[in-house]
């Protein structure tokens, strides 16, 4: 019983810690899928003044473009890395993820076009909506778990009373 309560508390705290803050025109925590065979382009409204990965020695090649850059994995099975992009007083944070399963999916999504303020705002709005939906689903799961705990507690009380 204590473990279930600890699980609910742990999940609740995790939600609070994981929740990312997304500013009006800054992307924070979006995923860019790449592989070792396809060059992926990322474009912004202004020329990025800086872009770098964390860890710095991540196995991805980043090549500058006039209003963005390209990314390609150096090898198969490259671990994920954070990508920070600074452009026009905005700081964006992405997760670069090497998608091993289907190269066709990467080819279809090989152009991440954030080339206007409108597109940036739309993507931020999509991310906020996705985050809200995820939070709703997790809260539903927590409530469902709480209901199960209450039922189990009642069952234990009845079992104790019977025996």
Chimera marker file (.cmm) of the C-alpha trace (Angstrom):
<marker_set name="trace">
<marker id="1" x="0.000" y="0.000" z="0.000" r="1" g="1" b="0" radius="0.5"/>
<marker id="2" x="2.832" y="2.379" z="0.891" r="1" g="1" b="0" radius="0.5"/>
<marker id="3" x="4.535" y="1.595" z="-2.413" r="1" g="1" b="0" radius="0.5"/>
<marker id="4" x="1.449" y="2.599" z="-4.381" r="1" g="1" b="0" radius="0.5"/>
<marker id="5" x="1.240" y="5.887" z="-2.485" r="1" g="1" b="0" radius="0.5"/>
<marker id="6" x="4.955" y="6.456" z="-3.014" r="1" g="1" b="0" radius="0.5"/>
<marker id="7" x="4.449" y="5.745" z="-6.720" r="1" g="1" b="0" radius="0.5"/>
<marker id="8" x="1.664" y="8.337" z="-6.930" r="1" g="1" b="0" radius="0.5"/>
<marker id="9" x="3.773" y="10.924" z="-5.081" r="1" g="1" b="0" radius="0.5"/>
<marker id="10" x="6.835" y="10.143" z="-7.212" r="1" g="1" b="0" radius="0.5"/>
<marker id="11" x="4.798" y="10.454" z="-10.427" r="1" g="1" b="0" radius="0.5"/>
<marker id="12" x="3.302" y="13.752" z="-9.276" r="1" g="1" b="0" radius="0.5"/>
<marker id="13" x="6.715" y="15.187" z="-8.430" r="1" g="1" b="0" radius="0.5"/>
<marker id="14" x="8.093" y="13.911" z="-11.740" r="1" g="1" b="0" radius="0.5"/>
<marker id="15" x="5.347" y="15.757" z="-13.596" r="1" g="1" b="0" radius="0.5"/>
<marker id="16" x="6.294" y="18.988" z="-11.895" r="1" g="1" b="0" radius="0.5"/>
<marker id="17" x="9.996" y="18.547" z="-12.627" r="1" g="1" b="0" radius="0.5"/>
<marker id="18" x="9.586" y="17.412" z="-16.235" r="1" g="1" b="0" radius="0.5"/>
<marker id="19" x="7.148" y="20.147" z="-17.180" r="1" g="1" b="0" radius="0.5"/>
<marker id="20" x="8.937" y="22.467" z="-19.556" r="1" g="1" b="0" radius="0.5"/>
<marker id="21" x="8.279" y="26.163" z="-19.831" r="1" g="1" b="0" radius="0.5"/>
<marker id="22" x="7.725" y="27.289" z="-23.401" r="1" g="1" b="0" radius="0.5"/>
<marker id="23" x="8.039" y="30.989" z="-24.153" r="1" g="1" b="0" radius="0.5"/>
<marker id="24" x="6.048" y="32.671" z="-26.931" r="1" g="1" b="0" radius="0.5"/>
<marker id="25" x="8.658" y="32.254" z="-29.675" r="1" g="1" b="0" radius="0.5"/>
<marker id="26" x="11.199" y="29.893" z="-28.144" r="1" g="1" b="0" radius="0.5"/>
<marker id="27" x="11.092" y="26.179" z="-28.783" r="1" g="1" b="0" radius="0.5"/>
<marker id="28" x="12.014" y="24.167" z="-25.715" r="1" g="1" b="0" radius="0.5"/>
<marker id="29" x="12.281" y="20.392" z="-25.840" r="1" g="1" b="0" radius="0.5"/>
<marker id="30" x="11.128" y="19.621" z="-29.376" r="1" g="1" b="0" radius="0.5"/>
<marker id="31" x="12.595" y="16.520" z="-31.036" r="1" g="1" b="0" radius="0.5"/>
<marker id="32" x="14.527" y="16.490" z="-34.304" r="1" g="1" b="0" radius="0.5"/>
<marker id="33" x="14.781" y="13.035" z="-35.870" r="1" g="1" b="0" radius="0.5"/>
<marker id="34" x="17.887" y="12.226" z="-37.897" r="1" g="1" b="0" radius="0.5"/>
<marker id="35" x="19.747" y="9.205" z="-39.192" r="1" g="1" b="0" radius="0.5"/>
<marker id="36" x="23.120" y="8.446" z="-40.775" r="1" g="1" b="0" radius="0.5"/>
<marker id="37" x="21.810" y="8.500" z="-44.358" r="1" g="1" b="0" radius="0.5"/>
<marker id="38" x="19.697" y="11.653" z="-44.591" r="1" g="1" b="0" radius="0.5"/>
<marker id="39" x="20.677" y="15.307" z="-44.196" r="1" g="1" b="0" radius="0.5"/>
<marker id="40" x="18.097" y="17.125" z="-42.092" r="1" g="1" b="0" radius="0.5"/>
<marker id="41" x="17.706" y="20.907" z="-42.482" r="1" g="1" b="0" radius="0.5"/>
<marker id="42" x="16.556" y="23.206" z="-39.664" r="1" g="1" b="0" radius="0.5"/>
<marker id="43" x="15.612" y="26.761" z="-40.660" r="1" g="1" b="0" radius="0.5"/>
<marker id="44" x="14.892" y="29.868" z="-38.574" r="1" g="1" b="0" radius="0.5"/>
<marker id="45" x="13.690" y="33.438" z="-39.230" r="1" g="1" b="0" radius="0.5"/>
<marker id="46" x="17.199" y="34.793" z="-38.598" r="1" g="1" b="0" radius="0.5"/>
<marker id="47" x="20.685" y="33.424" z="-38.979" r="1" g="1" b="0" radius="0.5"/>
<marker id="48" x="21.597" y="31.498" z="-35.821" r="1" g="1" b="0" radius="0.5"/>
<marker id="49" x="24.458" y="33.244" z="-34.047" r="1" g="1" b="0" radius="0.5"/>
<marker id="50" x="25.380" y="30.018" z="-32.293" r="1" g="1" b="0" radius="0.5"/>
<marker id="51" x="24.341" y="26.374" z="-32.188" r="1" g="1" b="0" radius="0.5"/>
<marker id="52" x="25.918" y="23.573" z="-30.209" r="1" g="1" b="0" radius="0.5"/>
<marker id="53" x="25.201" y="20.138" z="-28.791" r="1" g="1" b="0" radius="0.5"/>
<marker id="54" x="25.301" y="18.827" z="-25.275" r="1" g="1" b="0" radius="0.5"/>
<marker id="55" x="27.439" y="16.796" z="-24.834" r="1" g="1" b="0" radius="0.5"/>
<marker id="56" x="29.866" y="18.780" z="-26.998" r="1" g="1" b="0" radius="0.5"/>
<marker id="57" x="31.299" y="15.604" z="-28.525" r="1" g="1" b="0" radius="0.5"/>
<marker id="58" x="27.898" y="14.289" z="-29.699" r="1" g="1" b="0" radius="0.5"/>
<marker id="59" x="28.117" y="12.174" z="-32.845" r="1" g="1" b="0" radius="0.5"/>
<marker id="60" x="26.255" y="14.567" z="-35.145" r="1" g="1" b="0" radius="0.5"/>
<marker id="61" x="27.571" y="16.783" z="-37.924" r="1" g="1" b="0" radius="0.5"/>
<marker id="62" x="26.146" y="20.318" z="-37.846" r="1" g="1" b="0" radius="0.5"/>
<marker id="63" x="26.756" y="22.470" z="-40.923" r="1" g="1" b="0" radius="0.5"/>
<marker id="64" x="25.729" y="26.126" z="-41.135" r="1" g="1" b="0" radius="0.5"/>
<marker id="65" x="23.239" y="27.375" z="-43.766" r="1" g="1" b="0" radius="0.5"/>
<marker id="66" x="22.192" y="30.981" z="-44.551" r="1" g="1" b="0" radius="0.5"/>
<marker id="67" x="19.210" y="30.803" z="-42.141" r="1" g="1" b="0" radius="0.5"/>
<marker id="68" x="19.825" y="27.613" z="-40.239" r="1" g="1" b="0" radius="0.5"/>
<marker id="69" x="21.914" y="24.466" z="-40.398" r="1" g="1" b="0" radius="0.5"/>
<marker id="70" x="21.885" y="20.809" z="-41.377" r="1" g="1" b="0" radius="0.5"/>
<marker id="71" x="22.272" y="17.780" z="-39.153" r="1" g="1" b="0" radius="0.5"/>
<marker id="72" x="23.304" y="14.231" z="-39.956" r="1" g="1" b="0" radius="0.5"/>
<marker id="73" x="24.254" y="11.417" z="-37.610" r="1" g="1" b="0" radius="0.5"/>
<marker id="74" x="27.893" y="10.367" z="-37.928" r="1" g="1" b="0" radius="0.5"/>
<marker id="75" x="27.006" y="6.711" z="-37.441" r="1" g="1" b="0" radius="0.5"/>
<marker id="76" x="24.124" y="4.350" z="-36.725" r="1" g="1" b="0" radius="0.5"/>
<marker id="77" x="22.901" y="4.029" z="-33.140" r="1" g="1" b="0" radius="0.5"/>
<marker id="78" x="24.063" y="7.503" z="-32.152" r="1" g="1" b="0" radius="0.5"/>
<marker id="79" x="22.743" y="8.385" z="-28.675" r="1" g="1" b="0" radius="0.5"/>
<marker id="80" x="20.379" y="11.355" z="-28.280" r="1" g="1" b="0" radius="0.5"/>
<marker id="81" x="21.848" y="14.782" z="-27.587" r="1" g="1" b="0" radius="0.5"/>
<marker id="82" x="20.582" y="18.222" z="-26.689" r="1" g="1" b="0" radius="0.5"/>
<marker id="83" x="20.881" y="20.917" z="-29.335" r="1" g="1" b="0" radius="0.5"/>
<marker id="84" x="20.885" y="24.588" z="-28.388" r="1" g="1" b="0" radius="0.5"/>
<marker id="85" x="20.272" y="27.236" z="-31.049" r="1" g="1" b="0" radius="0.5"/>
<marker id="86" x="20.603" y="30.974" z="-30.447" r="1" g="1" b="0" radius="0.5"/>
<marker id="87" x="19.085" y="33.241" z="-33.059" r="1" g="1" b="0" radius="0.5"/>
<marker id="88" x="17.838" y="36.827" z="-32.827" r="1" g="1" b="0" radius="0.5"/>
<marker id="89" x="17.722" y="36.949" z="-28.989" r="1" g="1" b="0" radius="0.5"/>
<marker id="90" x="15.853" y="33.642" z="-28.872" r="1" g="1" b="0" radius="0.5"/>
<marker id="91" x="17.262" y="30.426" z="-27.436" r="1" g="1" b="0" radius="0.5"/>
<marker id="92" x="15.797" y="27.144" z="-28.653" r="1" g="1" b="0" radius="0.5"/>
<marker id="93" x="16.431" y="23.723" z="-27.134" r="1" g="1" b="0" radius="0.5"/>
<marker id="94" x="15.925" y="20.546" z="-29.133" r="1" g="1" b="0" radius="0.5"/>
<marker id="95" x="16.586" y="16.864" z="-28.578" r="1" g="1" b="0" radius="0.5"/>
<marker id="96" x="18.369" y="15.239" z="-31.523" r="1" g="1" b="0" radius="0.5"/>
<marker id="97" x="17.229" y="11.660" z="-31.765" r="1" g="1" b="0" radius="0.5"/>
<marker id="98" x="18.689" y="9.081" z="-34.135" r="1" g="1" b="0" radius="0.5"/>
<marker id="99" x="15.652" y="7.371" z="-35.600" r="1" g="1" b="0" radius="0.5"/>
<marker id="100" x="16.815" y="3.880" z="-36.500" r="1" g="1" b="0" radius="0.5"/>
<marker id="101" x="13.485" y="2.358" z="-37.424" r="1" g="1" b="0" radius="0.5"/>
<marker id="102" x="12.392" y="3.902" z="-40.713" r="1" g="1" b="0" radius="0.5"/>
<marker id="103" x="14.577" y="6.072" z="-42.930" r="1" g="1" b="0" radius="0.5"/>
<marker id="104" x="11.518" y="7.011" z="-45.023" r="1" g="1" b="0" radius="0.5"/>
<marker id="105" x="10.037" y="8.799" z="-41.992" r="1" g="1" b="0" radius="0.5"/>
<marker id="106" x="13.243" y="10.807" z="-41.591" r="1" g="1" b="0" radius="0.5"/>
<marker id="107" x="13.268" y="11.676" z="-45.312" r="1" g="1" b="0" radius="0.5"/>
<marker id="108" x="9.639" y="12.894" z="-45.119" r="1" g="1" b="0" radius="0.5"/>
<marker id="109" x="10.550" y="15.086" z="-42.115" r="1" g="1" b="0" radius="0.5"/>
<marker id="110" x="13.969" y="16.187" z="-43.306" r="1" g="1" b="0" radius="0.5"/>
<marker id="111" x="13.091" y="19.892" z="-43.296" r="1" g="1" b="0" radius="0.5"/>
<marker id="112" x="12.251" y="21.492" z="-39.965" r="1" g="1" b="0" radius="0.5"/>
<marker id="113" x="10.974" y="24.832" z="-41.184" r="1" g="1" b="0" radius="0.5"/>
<marker id="114" x="10.757" y="27.496" z="-38.468" r="1" g="1" b="0" radius="0.5"/>
<marker id="115" x="11.623" y="30.216" z="-40.993" r="1" g="1" b="0" radius="0.5"/>
<marker id="116" x="9.067" y="32.768" z="-39.800" r="1" g="1" b="0" radius="0.5"/>
<marker id="117" x="7.801" y="34.070" z="-36.475" r="1" g="1" b="0" radius="0.5"/>
<marker id="118" x="4.377" y="32.678" z="-37.382" r="1" g="1" b="0" radius="0.5"/>
<marker id="119" x="5.831" y="29.168" z="-37.850" r="1" g="1" b="0" radius="0.5"/>
<marker id="120" x="7.737" y="29.436" z="-34.568" r="1" g="1" b="0" radius="0.5"/>
<marker id="121" x="4.579" y="30.472" z="-32.716" r="1" g="1" b="0" radius="0.5"/>
<marker id="122" x="2.582" y="27.651" z="-34.347" r="1" g="1" b="0" radius="0.5"/>
<marker id="123" x="5.168" y="25.060" z="-33.300" r="1" g="1" b="0" radius="0.5"/>
<marker id="124" x="5.305" y="26.434" z="-29.753" r="1" g="1" b="0" radius="0.5"/>
<marker id="125" x="1.500" y="26.247" z="-29.626" r="1" g="1" b="0" radius="0.5"/>
<marker id="126" x="1.600" y="22.617" z="-30.839" r="1" g="1" b="0" radius="0.5"/>
<marker id="127" x="4.173" y="21.762" z="-28.175" r="1" g="1" b="0" radius="0.5"/>
<marker id="128" x="2.098" y="23.448" z="-25.457" r="1" g="1" b="0" radius="0.5"/>
<marker id="129" x="-0.984" y="21.511" z="-26.573" r="1" g="1" b="0" radius="0.5"/>
<marker id="130" x="0.961" y="18.243" z="-26.622" r="1" g="1" b="0" radius="0.5"/>
<marker id="131" x="2.246" y="18.987" z="-23.122" r="1" g="1" b="0" radius="0.5"/>
<marker id="132" x="-1.272" y="19.735" z="-21.849" r="1" g="1" b="0" radius="0.5"/>
<marker id="133" x="-2.570" y="16.482" z="-23.347" r="1" g="1" b="0" radius="0.5"/>
<marker id="134" x="0.273" y="14.536" z="-21.752" r="1" g="1" b="0" radius="0.5"/>
<marker id="135" x="-0.438" y="16.157" z="-18.392" r="1" g="1" b="0" radius="0.5"/>
<marker id="136" x="-4.156" y="15.321" z="-18.726" r="1" g="1" b="0" radius="0.5"/>
<marker id="137" x="-3.357" y="11.685" z="-19.499" r="1" g="1" b="0" radius="0.5"/>
<marker id="138" x="-0.978" y="11.412" z="-16.559" r="1" g="1" b="0" radius="0.5"/>
<marker id="139" x="-3.484" y="13.027" z="-14.204" r="1" g="1" b="0" radius="0.5"/>
<marker id="140" x="-6.127" y="10.554" z="-15.404" r="1" g="1" b="0" radius="0.5"/>
<marker id="141" x="-3.735" y="7.709" z="-14.668" r="1" g="1" b="0" radius="0.5"/>
<marker id="142" x="-3.019" y="9.124" z="-11.210" r="1" g="1" b="0" radius="0.5"/>
<marker id="143" x="-6.748" y="9.438" z="-10.473" r="1" g="1" b="0" radius="0.5"/>
<marker id="144" x="-7.329" y="5.897" z="-11.723" r="1" g="1" b="0" radius="0.5"/>
<marker id="145" x="-4.532" y="4.655" z="-9.461" r="1" g="1" b="0" radius="0.5"/>
<marker id="146" x="-6.029" y="6.534" z="-6.509" r="1" g="1" b="0" radius="0.5"/>
<marker id="147" x="-9.406" y="4.903" z="-7.184" r="1" g="1" b="0" radius="0.5"/>
<marker id="148" x="-7.776" y="1.479" z="-7.291" r="1" g="1" b="0" radius="0.5"/>
<marker id="149" x="-6.038" y="2.216" z="-3.980" r="1" g="1" b="0" radius="0.5"/>
<marker id="150" x="-9.344" y="3.180" z="-2.388" r="1" g="1" b="0" radius="0.5"/>
<marker id="151" x="-10.989" y="-0.007" z="-3.673" r="1" g="1" b="0" radius="0.5"/>
<marker id="152" x="-8.078" y="-2.080" z="-2.369" r="1" g="1" b="0" radius="0.5"/>
<marker id="153" x="-8.316" y="-0.373" z="1.030" r="1" g="1" b="0" radius="0.5"/>
<marker id="154" x="-12.050" y="-1.144" z="1.224" r="1" g="1" b="0" radius="0.5"/>
<marker id="155" x="-11.378" y="-4.714" z="0.160" r="1" g="1" b="0" radius="0.5"/>
<marker id="156" x="-8.752" y="-5.098" z="2.903" r="1" g="1" b="0" radius="0.5"/>
<marker id="157" x="-11.156" y="-3.698" z="5.498" r="1" g="1" b="0" radius="0.5"/>
<marker id="158" x="-13.863" y="-6.137" z="4.405" r="1" g="1" b="0" radius="0.5"/>
<marker id="159" x="-11.388" y="-9.060" z="4.400" r="1" g="1" b="0" radius="0.5"/>
<marker id="160" x="-10.209" y="-8.170" z="7.897" r="1" g="1" b="0" radius="0.5"/>
<marker id="161" x="-13.788" y="-7.940" z="9.088" r="1" g="1" b="0" radius="0.5"/>
<marker id="162" x="-14.625" y="-11.352" z="7.588" r="1" g="1" b="0" radius="0.5"/>
<marker id="163" x="-11.582" y="-13.122" z="8.963" r="1" g="1" b="0" radius="0.5"/>
<link id1="1" id2="2" r="1" g="1" b="0" radius="0.2"/>
<link id1="2" id2="3" r="1" g="1" b="0" radius="0.2"/>
<link id1="3" id2="4" r="1" g="1" b="0" radius="0.2"/>
<link id1="4" id2="5" r="1" g="1" b="0" radius="0.2"/>
<link id1="5" id2="6" r="1" g="1" b="0" radius="0.2"/>
<link id1="6" id2="7" r="1" g="1" b="0" radius="0.2"/>
<link id1="7" id2="8" r="1" g="1" b="0" radius="0.2"/>
<link id1="8" id2="9" r="1" g="1" b="0" radius="0.2"/>
<link id1="9" id2="10" r="1" g="1" b="0" radius="0.2"/>
<link id1="10" id2="11" r="1" g="1" b="0" radius="0.2"/>
<link id1="11" id2="12" r="1" g="1" b="0" radius="0.2"/>
<link id1="12" id2="13" r="1" g="1" b="0" radius="0.2"/>
<link id1="13" id2="14" r="1" g="1" b="0" radius="0.2"/>
<link id1="14" id2="15" r="1" g="1" b="0" radius="0.2"/>
<link id1="15" id2="16" r="1" g="1" b="0" radius="0.2"/>
<link id1="16" id2="17" r="1" g="1" b="0" radius="0.2"/>
<link id1="17" id2="18" r="1" g="1" b="0" radius="0.2"/>
<link id1="18" id2="19" r="1" g="1" b="0" radius="0.2"/>
<link id1="19" id2="20" r="1" g="1" b="0" radius="0.2"/>
<link id1="20" id2="21" r="1" g="1" b="0" radius="0.2"/>
<link id1="21" id2="22" r="1" g="1" b="0" radius="0.2"/>
<link id1="22" id2="23" r="1" g="1" b="0" radius="0.2"/>
<link id1="23" id2="24" r="1" g="1" b="0" radius="0.2"/>
<link id1="24" id2="25" r="1" g="1" b="0" radius="0.2"/>
<link id1="25" id2="26" r="1" g="1" b="0" radius="0.2"/>
<link id1="26" id2="27" r="1" g="1" b="0" radius="0.2"/>
<link id1="27" id2="28" r="1" g="1" b="0" radius="0.2"/>
<link id1="28" id2="29" r="1" g="1" b="0" radius="0.2"/>
<link id1="29" id2="30" r="1" g="1" b="0" radius="0.2"/>
<link id1="30" id2="31" r="1" g="1" b="0" radius="0.2"/>
<link id1="31" id2="32" r="1" g="1" b="0" radius="0.2"/>
<link id1="32" id2="33" r="1" g="1" b="0" radius="0.2"/>
<link id1="33" id2="34" r="1" g="1" b="0" radius="0.2"/>
<link id1="34" id2="35" r="1" g="1" b="0" radius="0.2"/>
<link id1="35" id2="36" r="1" g="1" b="0" radius="0.2"/>
<link id1="36" id2="37" r="1" g="1" b="0" radius="0.2"/>
<link id1="37" id2="38" r="1" g="1" b="0" radius="0.2"/>
<link id1="38" id2="39" r="1" g="1" b="0" radius="0.2"/>
<link id1="39" id2="40" r="1" g="1" b="0" radius="0.2"/>
<link id1="40" id2="41" r="1" g="1" b="0" radius="0.2"/>
<link id1="41" id2="42" r="1" g="1" b="0" radius="0.2"/>
<link id1="42" id2="43" r="1" g="1" b="0" radius="0.2"/>
<link id1="43" id2="44" r="1" g="1" b="0" radius="0.2"/>
<link id1="44" id2="45" r="1" g="1" b="0" radius="0.2"/>
<link id1="45" id2="46" r="1" g="1" b="0" radius="0.2"/>
<link id1="46" id2="47" r="1" g="1" b="0" radius="0.2"/>
<link id1="47" id2="48" r="1" g="1" b="0" radius="0.2"/>
<link id1="48" id2="49" r="1" g="1" b="0" radius="0.2"/>
<link id1="49" id2="50" r="1" g="1" b="0" radius="0.2"/>
<link id1="50" id2="51" r="1" g="1" b="0" radius="0.2"/>
<link id1="51" id2="52" r="1" g="1" b="0" radius="0.2"/>
<link id1="52" id2="53" r="1" g="1" b="0" radius="0.2"/>
<link id1="53" id2="54" r="1" g="1" b="0" radius="0.2"/>
<link id1="54" id2="55" r="1" g="1" b="0" radius="0.2"/>
<link id1="55" id2="56" r="1" g="1" b="0" radius="0.2"/>
<link id1="56" id2="57" r="1" g="1" b="0" radius="0.2"/>
<link id1="57" id2="58" r="1" g="1" b="0" radius="0.2"/>
<link id1="58" id2="59" r="1" g="1" b="0" radius="0.2"/>
<link id1="59" id2="60" r="1" g="1" b="0" radius="0.2"/>
<link id1="60" id2="61" r="1" g="1" b="0" radius="0.2"/>
<link id1="61" id2="62" r="1" g="1" b="0" radius="0.2"/>
<link id1="62" id2="63" r="1" g="1" b="0" radius="0.2"/>
<link id1="63" id2="64" r="1" g="1" b="0" radius="0.2"/>
<link id1="64" id2="65" r="1" g="1" b="0" radius="0.2"/>
<link id1="65" id2="66" r="1" g="1" b="0" radius="0.2"/>
<link id1="66" id2="67" r="1" g="1" b="0" radius="0.2"/>
<link id1="67" id2="68" r="1" g="1" b="0" radius="0.2"/>
<link id1="68" id2="69" r="1" g="1" b="0" radius="0.2"/>
<link id1="69" id2="70" r="1" g="1" b="0" radius="0.2"/>
<link id1="70" id2="71" r="1" g="1" b="0" radius="0.2"/>
<link id1="71" id2="72" r="1" g="1" b="0" radius="0.2"/>
<link id1="72" id2="73" r="1" g="1" b="0" radius="0.2"/>
<link id1="73" id2="74" r="1" g="1" b="0" radius="0.2"/>
<link id1="74" id2="75" r="1" g="1" b="0" radius="0.2"/>
<link id1="75" id2="76" r="1" g="1" b="0" radius="0.2"/>
<link id1="76" id2="77" r="1" g="1" b="0" radius="0.2"/>
<link id1="77" id2="78" r="1" g="1" b="0" radius="0.2"/>
<link id1="78" id2="79" r="1" g="1" b="0" radius="0.2"/>
<link id1="79" id2="80" r="1" g="1" b="0" radius="0.2"/>
<link id1="80" id2="81" r="1" g="1" b="0" radius="0.2"/>
<link id1="81" id2="82" r="1" g="1" b="0" radius="0.2"/>
<link id1="82" id2="83" r="1" g="1" b="0" radius="0.2"/>
<link id1="83" id2="84" r="1" g="1" b="0" radius="0.2"/>
<link id1="84" id2="85" r="1" g="1" b="0" radius="0.2"/>
<link id1="85" id2="86" r="1" g="1" b="0" radius="0.2"/>
<link id1="86" id2="87" r="1" g="1" b="0" radius="0.2"/>
<link id1="87" id2="88" r="1" g="1" b="0" radius="0.2"/>
<link id1="88" id2="89" r="1" g="1" b="0" radius="0.2"/>
<link id1="89" id2="90" r="1" g="1" b="0" radius="0.2"/>
<link id1="90" id2="91" r="1" g="1" b="0" radius="0.2"/>
<link id1="91" id2="92" r="1" g="1" b="0" radius="0.2"/>
<link id1="92" id2="93" r="1" g="1" b="0" radius="0.2"/>
<link id1="93" id2="94" r="1" g="1" b="0" radius="0.2"/>
<link id1="94" id2="95" r="1" g="1" b="0" radius="0.2"/>
<link id1="95" id2="96" r="1" g="1" b="0" radius="0.2"/>
<link id1="96" id2="97" r="1" g="1" b="0" radius="0.2"/>
<link id1="97" id2="98" r="1" g="1" b="0" radius="0.2"/>
<link id1="98" id2="99" r="1" g="1" b="0" radius="0.2"/>
<link id1="99" id2="100" r="1" g="1" b="0" radius="0.2"/>
<link id1="100" id2="101" r="1" g="1" b="0" radius="0.2"/>
<link id1="101" id2="102" r="1" g="1" b="0" radius="0.2"/>
<link id1="102" id2="103" r="1" g="1" b="0" radius="0.2"/>
<link id1="103" id2="104" r="1" g="1" b="0" radius="0.2"/>
<link id1="104" id2="105" r="1" g="1" b="0" radius="0.2"/>
<link id1="105" id2="106" r="1" g="1" b="0" radius="0.2"/>
<link id1="106" id2="107" r="1" g="1" b="0" radius="0.2"/>
<link id1="107" id2="108" r="1" g="1" b="0" radius="0.2"/>
<link id1="108" id2="109" r="1" g="1" b="0" radius="0.2"/>
<link id1="109" id2="110" r="1" g="1" b="0" radius="0.2"/>
<link id1="110" id2="111" r="1" g="1" b="0" radius="0.2"/>
<link id1="111" id2="112" r="1" g="1" b="0" radius="0.2"/>
<link id1="112" id2="113" r="1" g="1" b="0" radius="0.2"/>
<link id1="113" id2="114" r="1" g="1" b="0" radius="0.2"/>
<link id1="114" id2="115" r="1" g="1" b="0" radius="0.2"/>
<link id1="115" id2="116" r="1" g="1" b="0" radius="0.2"/>
<link id1="116" id2="117" r="1" g="1" b="0" radius="0.2"/>
<link id1="117" id2="118" r="1" g="1" b="0" radius="0.2"/>
<link id1="118" id2="119" r="1" g="1" b="0" radius="0.2"/>
<link id1="119" id2="120" r="1" g="1" b="0" radius="0.2"/>
<link id1="120" id2="121" r="1" g="1" b="0" radius="0.2"/>
<link id1="121" id2="122" r="1" g="1" b="0" radius="0.2"/>
<link id1="122" id2="123" r="1" g="1" b="0" radius="0.2"/>
<link id1="123" id2="124" r="1" g="1" b="0" radius="0.2"/>
<link id1="124" id2="125" r="1" g="1" b="0" radius="0.2"/>
<link id1="125" id2="126" r="1" g="1" b="0" radius="0.2"/>
<link id1="126" id2="127" r="1" g="1" b="0" radius="0.2"/>
<link id1="127" id2="128" r="1" g="1" b="0" radius="0.2"/>
<link id1="128" id2="129" r="1" g="1" b="0" radius="0.2"/>
<link id1="129" id2="130" r="1" g="1" b="0" radius="0.2"/>
<link id1="130" id2="131" r="1" g="1" b="0" radius="0.2"/>
<link id1="131" id2="132" r="1" g="1" b="0" radius="0.2"/>
<link id1="132" id2="133" r="1" g="1" b="0" radius="0.2"/>
<link id1="133" id2="134" r="1" g="1" b="0" radius="0.2"/>
<link id1="134" id2="135" r="1" g="1" b="0" radius="0.2"/>
<link id1="135" id2="136" r="1" g="1" b="0" radius="0.2"/>
<link id1="136" id2="137" r="1" g="1" b="0" radius="0.2"/>
<link id1="137" id2="138" r="1" g="1" b="0" radius="0.2"/>
<link id1="138" id2="139" r="1" g="1" b="0" radius="0.2"/>
<link id1="139" id2="140" r="1" g="1" b="0" radius="0.2"/>
<link id1="140" id2="141" r="1" g="1" b="0" radius="0.2"/>
<link id1="141" id2="142" r="1" g="1" b="0" radius="0.2"/>
<link id1="142" id2="143" r="1" g="1" b="0" radius="0.2"/>
<link id1="143" id2="144" r="1" g="1" b="0" radius="0.2"/>
<link id1="144" id2="145" r="1" g="1" b="0" radius="0.2"/>
<link id1="145" id2="146" r="1" g="1" b="0" radius="0.2"/>
<link id1="146" id2="147" r="1" g="1" b="0" radius="0.2"/>
<link id1="147" id2="148" r="1" g="1" b="0" radius="0.2"/>
<link id1="148" id2="149" r="1" g="1" b="0" radius="0.2"/>
<link id1="149" id2="150" r="1" g="1" b="0" radius="0.2"/>
<link id1="150" id2="151" r="1" g="1" b="0" radius="0.2"/>
<link id1="151" id2="152" r="1" g="1" b="0" radius="0.2"/>
<link id1="152" id2="153" r="1" g="1" b="0" radius="0.2"/>
<link id1="153" id2="154" r="1" g="1" b="0" radius="0.2"/>
<link id1="154" id2="155" r="1" g="1" b="0" radius="0.2"/>
<link id1="155" id2="156" r="1" g="1" b="0" radius="0.2"/>
<link id1="156" id2="157" r="1" g="1" b="0" radius="0.2"/>
<link id1="157" id2="158" r="1" g="1" b="0" radius="0.2"/>
<link id1="158" id2="159" r="1" g="1" b="0" radius="0.2"/>
<link id1="159" id2="160" r="1" g="1" b="0" radius="0.2"/>
<link id1="160" id2="161" r="1" g="1" b="0" radius="0.2"/>
<link id1="161" id2="162" r="1" g="1" b="0" radius="0.2"/>
<link id1="162" id2="163" r="1" g="1" b="0" radius="0.2"/>
</marker_set>
